[in-house]
Amino acid sequence: MNYYICDDNRIFAEDLAQKIINIDPQAQTEIFPTLASLIFRLEDGDAPDAIFLDIVNSDGSGINASDKIRSLCPMAHIVYVTGYASDYSQAIFNCPVGSEPAAFLAKPVEDKYLRLAVSKLKSAEKRENSFIPVGSARSTSYIDADAIIYIVSERRQMHILTENSEEWCYCRVEDMMKMLPDNFCRCHRSYIVNLDKIQSVSGRTSLIMKNNHSVPVGKVYSDELKTALARRYAGMAGGQ
């Protein structure tokens, strides 16, 4: 998992990052000394799995900034961190809709509570693996990945076409792939397809999906697609 830490106390932030890595050795962490620097990175399209957000920063309130953070990265879980737990333990429940925290940690952060928070974040990632969040920070819903036919990247948004609807969310192709189950494959720089929703292969350059839409196959991704299809069909045949 990829964790961002936003805290103007560099020593604390580095110590927290190391503790997270000790708990989750596969974790990647990045530290941001201000809310402005964090938001600047998110505006570039980066999408961490979780953000450890100090409530009192040198350039503002983490709670007040959460609405903006959610609009840029609606899929990231927020863990509020503060040295003023008694002052903010109630305030966090008045944060904008959709910005409710996954956890709340008081400084100095005790290892047992940090371990529980990381465990909760990792469990949430597994539970959400077959459901994709769509919408905005103020109105986020989830769609079943099994209903998705294909996904196309259009500028900074993902256009998700399902059996019965079309949805949108802010996300990069790389980060969307991390959320999807194994029956999804990237077939083009801008396209991800559900292997179970392919109706037919049209030559070497396109796929016909179950909704009769034609999806392009990029030359760079053609071998990966062939391998994924062969593995998928072999697995299905083996299970019959």
Secondary structure as UniProt FT lines:
FT   STRAND          2..6
FT   HELIX           10..23
FT   TURN            25..26
FT   STRAND          28..32
FT   HELIX           35..43
FT   TURN            44..45
FT   STRAND          50..54
FT   STRAND          56..57
FT   TURN            58..59
FT   STRAND          60..61
FT   HELIX           62..72
FT   TURN            74..75
FT   STRAND          77..82
FT   HELIX           85..88
FT   TURN            89..90
FT   HELIX           91..94
FT   TURN            97..98
FT   STRAND          103..106
FT   HELIX           111..127
FT   HELIX           128..130
FT   STRAND          131..135
FT   STRAND          140..144
FT   HELIX           145..147
FT   STRAND          148..154
FT   TURN            155..156
FT   STRAND          157..162
FT   STRAND          166..170
FT   HELIX           173..179
FT   TURN            182..183
FT   STRAND          184..188
FT   TURN            189..190
FT   STRAND          191..194
FT   HELIX           195..197
FT   STRAND          198..202
FT   TURN            203..205
FT   STRAND          206..209
FT   TURN            210..211
FT   STRAND          214..216
FT   HELIX           219..221
FT   HELIX           222..238
//
